[in-house]
């Protein structure tokens, strides 16, 4: 008996070490999970939908209001809108719809932001039954508008949140800001247990409308629309049964140290002093480079070993053949569908969606959610990904156990990608409820071509000088 007690005393340090390791590497890891409880995308209310709708007629009126444009710029703008992939039901800022794009006030900017943020948060709290007083972490990202006090403080004041809420206000992060915010929450979850976090992603369009004539800066007017999303996240395992998604991996790639990448998408003033976004010809190259580097880190984490082994053998053979026979065979690609069932691509524009689809070897079914989100809501910047996800849900595509690859690109230049796992089938209605039966249409009739294909130089000259 004495020998047993002595042995037990000697083994106590070993038991302590085992318990310490289990606590740090097993039990604590459970608290590092990041669950998506719900999200709410912005859609204009019924009483204001007509006044906010930016259809082909409204777009053309806005284009013709810009007296700084010459005939060449008019043609460029109209052709860009025609090829944009955007439909008739997107939403525009109030001041733009009222013809005050060159004189937006602080009141206009705050009205636009308040409408999107407060509307989505009201619906989110109502839908989940979570009270604002229960929120522990709050992240708001709006790239182009920074107030004093911050937008985070504005939300806390509106919803009377606790004074110990950890608030973060992100600006200047571009279209991929939403995944930056989610990654920030995930990192905080590693330190703080059993917390609830709110992430709000939107953009301020009204005060940032470009009124000049440089082609590289006009593009943003054609693509960007009003929209946004609020989402509720947690690392509380007791709420897992209420969650719809679980964050599996998140990889962020930032090329800000590269001069070309840094300047390919940048806020600037033209020679006449008009402020806007300059999109250079280096954008495509920078995006491809950031995307490739990101996938090099992410792909080994999400693909099964057999696919990685297959790709290694095919790549070796391709490199050998290319060297010895000067073959013009295309470079082999990994089959992402062996590790991911769904692809949630940022609806930044038709060219962006088609380009990523070609790079990843995706078909029309895979690209349909992004194309339809662009058509219905336009490029809503950081909030765009969640309209794509909403489409997948509304179409009942997401099943328990499925994995979703989210892909976002943004100024900086950066690429932020992540993988979610569906842990519960979602039965909640979302912004697609009223129109999902119309998507995808059998054929998308381009309203701009239909209405304005007859426009010629004579008509443009008349508009220019009258």
N, C-alpha and C positions, 0 to 999 in steps of 0.2 A: 504493500500500500504506500509506504514511504517512497519507494522507488518510483511508483506511478506518479505521485504528487511532484517529486523532483523533476521527472521527465516533462510533466505538464508545465511546470514553471519555465523550464528551458525552451519549451515550444511556444510559449505565449508571445515572444517577439515575432516568431514566424507567423502565428495566427494574425498578429497585428499588421504585419506587412501584407499578408494576403488580403485582409479586410481593406486596407488602405488602397491597394491596387484595384480591387473590385469596385470600391467606392468611386475611384477616380476614372477608371477606364470602362466600367460597365454601367453602374448606377447613374453616374453623372451624365453619361452619354445619352441616357434616356431623356434628360432634361434639355439636351441640346437639339431636340427635334423641333422642326418648324412646321406647324400645321396651318393650313388655310381653312378658317371656319366659314367664311363667306366673303363675297365681293359684290360691289354695286357700281355699275357703269352709269354714266350720265346720259339722260335722254330728256329733251325739253318737255315741259308739261304741256298738256293738251291746249291750254289757253294761250300759250305763247309759241307753240310749234310752228304755226303758219308765219309768224313774224320773224322767226329765227331761221327759216328754211332757206338754204343757199342753193337754189336750183340753177339750171342753165341760164334762164332769163336774168336772174339776179346777178350771177357771175358776169354776164356780158355787160350789164348796166354798170357794174363796178369797174370793169375794164375800160369802158368808154368814158367813164368819169375822169380818168387820169389824163389830163391834157398835156402831160409831159411826154407822152408816147408819140413816136412817129409811126409811119406806115409799117415799117419793118418790125417794130416792137409790138404793134397790134396783131400782126400776123403770127408772130412768135407766141404771144400770149394765148391767142385763140387756139392755135395748133396744140400747144401744151395742154390746155384744158381738154381739148378733144381726145388726146391720147392718155389722159391721166388715170382713167379707170374709175372715176368718181361719178356717182349717180345724182339723182334729183332730190334726195332727202337729207343731205347733210345739214349741219347747223353752223351759222356764222355768228360772230360777236354782234352785240346790239348796236354799237356805234357804227360798225361797217354797214349793217343793214339799213341804218338811218342816214347813210351818206356822210358820215363824219369821220372817215378814215384818217384824215390829215389833221384832226383836232381832238383826239381822244384825251379825256381828262382822267385824273386820279379816280374820280367817282365812277367813270366808265370801267376802269380796270378793276376796281374793287367789286363792282356789281357783277362783272363777268366771273371773277374768281369765287365770290360768295355764292353765286347761283349754282355753280358746279360742285364746289366742296360741300356746302351745307345741304344741298339737295341729296347728294349721294350718301352723306353721313346720316342724315335723318332716316333715309330708307334702310341703311345698313343696321342702325341701332334698332329700328322698328322690327326688322325681319329676324334678327338674331335674339332679341330680348336682352341683349347686353346693354348695361347702362354706361353712359360716358364716365361716370364716377369709378367704374371698374377698370378703366384703361390705365396701363402702366407705362407704355411707350407710345410716342406719337412722332411720326415722320411725315413731313409735307414736302413734296418736291414740285416746284414751279420754276422752270429755268429762267424765264425772261422777266420776272416781276418779283421784286424784293421790297417789302414794306417795312416800316418801323412803327410799332413793334412788328415782329416777324409774323408770317402767316401761321406759324405754329401757335404763337400767342393768341392770334385772332381766333383760331379754332378752340383753344382752351377757354377763352373768354366766352365764346358763344355757347359752349356746352358745359361751362362751369366744372371743368375737370379738377382733379385733386392737385394740390400744390407740389406733390412729389413726383409728378409725371416727368419722365425723361423725354424732353422734346428736341427734335432735330429739324432744322430748316435747310433743305438742299436747293441750291440754285446753280444754273449754268451747266447742268449735267446732260441736257439734250434728251433725245427720244428714248435713250436706254436708262433714264433716271429711275424708272419704276423698279427694275431689277437691282439697281444699285441700292435702293431703299430696302428692298426685301433682303438683300445680302447683309445690310447693316443690322437689320432686326435679327437675322439669324446669328450674327456674331454676338449681339447683346444677349440672346437667349443662352449662349454658352456660359454666361456669367450669372444671369439672373433666372431663378427658377419660377415656374408656374406663373408666367406673366401673360398679359394680353397686350397686343400691339395693333395700332392703326397705322396704315400707310395710305397716304392720299397722293395721287399722281394726276396732274393736269398741266395745262399751259395757258399762258396769257396771250391771246391772239390779237385782241382789239387794239392795244397801244403799239403793237409791233408790226402793223401793216406797212408794207413798203410802197411808197408813193413815187419812186423814181423810175428810171427807164433802163437800167442795166439788166441785161438778160440773165446774168448769173445770180441776180438778186430778186428777180421777179418770180422765180419758180416757187418760192415758199407761199406766195399768195394763191397759187393754183392748187396746192396740195393740202395745206393745213386747214383744219376745221376745229370748231369748239367741241370739247369732250373731255372726259376724265374718268377716274375710277377711285373708289375708296375700298380698302380691303381690311379684313380682320384676321390677325394671325395670333397663334399661341404656341407655347411649349409645354402646356399643362396636359399631361397624359390622360387626366380624368375627362378631358373634353374631346378626346380623340374620336369617340363615337359620333360626335357632331360635325367633325371636319369633313371636307370634301377632297382636299389634296394634302400631300405631304412632300415637303421639299427634300429631294434626294441629294442633288449636287448643284453647286453654283460656281461658275468660273468667270472671273472678270479679267479682261485684257485691255490695257490702256497704252496707246501709242503717242501720248502727249509730248514725249521727248523728241519725237521725229518732226522736223520742221514742216515737211510736206503734209503729214497727217494732221498736225496741229492747225494748219491754215486752210485745209480743204473745205471746211464748213465753219465759217466764222462770222460773228456779228461785226458789222463794219458800216462805214458811211461812204456813199458814192461821191463823185466829184462835185455834186450839187448840194451835198450835205444831208441827203436823205438816208436814214438809217434802215438797215435791213440785214439779211443773211446772204453772204456771198458763198456760192457753191462752186468750187473750182473743178477743173477737169481731173484733178488728182484724187477726187473723192472715191471713184470706183477702185482705184489701185489701193488706196488706204483701207477701204472697207474690206477688200479681199484679203489683204495682209493681216488685218486684225482678226478677221473671221477665221482664217486658216490657223493662226497661232492659238486662238481660243480652242478650236476643235482638237488641236494636237494634245491639249491638256484634258479636255472633257471626254473625248471619244474612248480612250482606254478605260475610263471609269464606268462607262455605260454599256459597252458592247461585250458580248460573251467571248470567252477565250477562243472558241472555234473560229469566230469571224476575224479576230485579230490575227490568228495564225494563218488563216486563208489569205488575208490581205498582205501579210508579210511575204508569203511565198509568191503571190501574184506580182507584188511590187519588185521583188528580187528578179523574177523572170523578165518583167517589163524593162527594168534597168539594164539587164544583161542583153536583151534583144535590141534595145535602142542603141546600145554601145557597139554591138558587133555587126548589126545589119542596117543601122541607120533607119530603123522602122519609124513610120509616122503614126503609130498606134497612140490612141489617147491614154492619158495617165489613168491607172486603175483607181477606183474609188471604193471606200468602205461602204458596206450596206448598213446604213443607220437603222433600217427597219428591223434588224435583228435584235436591237436593244431598245427601240422606241416605237410606239404605235402611232403617235400623233405629233404633228409639227405646227407649232404656234409661232408664225413668222410676223414680225412687226409690219403692219400695213403702211409702210412709208411711201409707197408709190408702185405703180405697175412694173416699172423697170427693176425695182428692188426685189419684189416678190418673184418675178420671172427669173431674175439673175440667181437668187438663192436657190430657187427650185432646180434650175439647170445644174448648179454646182453640186447639189446634194442628190441629184438623180430622182427628184420627186415627180409624181404624176399629178394630173388635174385634181384628183380626189384630195390629195395631200395639201394642195395649194388653195383649194376652194374656200376654206374659212378665212384666210387672209384676203383673198380677192373680194369676197362678199363683204367683209368688214370695211375694206377700202371703199367699195361701191356704196354702201349704206351710210357710213359715218365719216369717211375720209381719213386723212392722216391726223389723228388726235394726239400726236407726239407721245409722251410717256404713258398715256392711258390706252394707246392703241392695242397692245397685246391682249388686254382683258376683253375687248370687243370680239377679238378672234376666239378667245377661250369661250366666251358666251355663246358664240355661234355653234361651237362644237357641242356644248351642253344642250342648246335648244334643239339640235338635230339628233340628240340621244346617242352621240358617238362614243362618249366616255363611259367605260365600264370599269368596275373595281379591278385593280391590279394593272391597268393600263399605265403607260408612261408617256409624258408629254414633254417634248423638247421646246423650250421657249428661246427664241433668237431675237436679239435686239442690237441695233447699231446706233451710235450717237456721236455727236460732235466731241472733239477732244484729241485724237479720234479713238473711240473705244467700242468694244464688242462685249456685251454681257449676256451670257447664256446660262440657262439652268434647266434642270430636269425635275418634274413633279411626278408623283405617283398618285393615281386616283385611289382613294381608300373608301369612299362611299359614293354611290350613284346619287347625283344631285337631282332633286325634283323641284327645285325653286324656279320660279319664273324670272326672266331677266329682260333686258332691253329689246330682245329679239321677239318677244312674245307676240306682238301685234302684226309682225311682218314675216316671220320665219316661214310661213306657208308659201311665200312668194319666192323663196330662195332655195337653190339657185334657179334663176329664170332660164327658160329654154334657150333664149337668145337675148343677150344684152344689147338693146338698141341704144346707140350713143345719141343722147338728146342734143348734144352740141352739133354733131354732124347733121342731124335731122332738121334742126332749127336754123343753123347758120352756115351751112355749106355753100350757100349762094353768095355769101359776102365776098366782094371783090375790092380791088384797089380804089375804084371810083367811089364806092360806098364808104370805105375807110377814110378817104380824103374828105368826104363830106362831114363825117363824124369828127375828124381831127380839127377841122376849122369852124365847126358850128357847135 
